[in-house]
Amino acid sequence: MRLCFVVEEQYRFDGMPVEVIRQLGAWGHRVDVVRPGTSLLRLSEVVRAGGHDAWVLKTVSGGPGLALLEAAAAVGLTTVNDARSIRGVRDKVAAAVIGRARGLSVPETYAVARPELLAELPAEAFPLVVKPAEGSSGRGVRLVRSPESLAAASAGLSEEGMLIAQPYIPNSGVDLKVYGVGGELFATERSSPLHPGAPRRERSVPLPAEVAGMVAEAGEVYGLDLFGVDVLLGPDGPVIVDVNDFPSFRRVPDAVARVARAVLDLARTGGSAPGTAAVGALPPPEPVSGALPGPMPGPAPGLVCEAVPVPGIVPLLTSAGVPFRIPATAGEAG
């Protein structure tokens, strides 16, 4: 297969996706890499129908990579995840509305263009967790304990564009991160960025059945195949506080091989149908079966070819269309 990864500078040396790209090359697949932040791209050559079996996005929210992925989808190429679904979860305003409308356990959410507007809320609405609507990797997340602390706590957020605010969920200071890949769910826990005084080693943990059902439903609602869901175990039960496309998959056993196999399978099948979060009017991608005919052309300007040909058949894991399951070893991996 011939694949194209869109990778921004923040992830240029990150194990996810760098090691996945190497694994795919070692299995005999050709992987082209587009770096939208540092490349001059001739779009007519880089993005064209039949050029790749699938495009894969690993970029920050608000970065230039998603526009390229949407362009690939517009000419009928398969994207991992579906480009419309990625747009839906990267806009946290849309994600919050869709989640609550579909019955997911998502907190009440307020949207403001300027943080000082939150002062209009009654005092009992505080404390609030405020973050950029297109933020990622914990950037700009603030805990505002009271209306009086709003100005100091939200300093620097005025330049972030649209913001969302949600009621703070009392918790133990530990976030539960659940990853979905290849039809399976894996859970890890780590210290909350809102509780820096209580460090805890990130580790794999057993996944409660209630949380597993909630996360699997979230994957379906948002139309994602590779994803992560941040869950807080609050006094009234688990609550979803964030959803990510193509996360780090930290602490997932054999994460590189699992993600690489999932990418291949999704490239062959076309992936999941877009969820409710899908936006825009892009046509659904056509599934690709078999190899591209004829010799592979050289990389277009802006593409970095990273391929290591290895003969042999690549075993695939079926993921698209398969109900998510919790592996028996999910809580045992160190």
Secondary structure, DSSP 8 states (H G I E B T S, - for coil): -EEEEEE-GGGTT-HHHHHHHHHHHHTT-EEEEE-TTT----HHHHS-TTS-SEEEEE--TTSTHHHHHHHHHHTT--EES-HHHHHHHHSHHHHHHHHHHTT------EEESSGGGGGGS-GGG-SEEEEETT--TTTT-EEE-SGGGHHHHTTTGGGG-SEEEEE-----SEEEEEEEETTEEEEEEEE-TT-TTS----EEE---HHHHHHHHHHHHHHT-SSEEEEEEEETTEEEEEEEEES---TT-TTHHHHHHHHHHHHHHH------TT--S---------S--SS------TTEEE------S-------TTS--B--TTTTT--
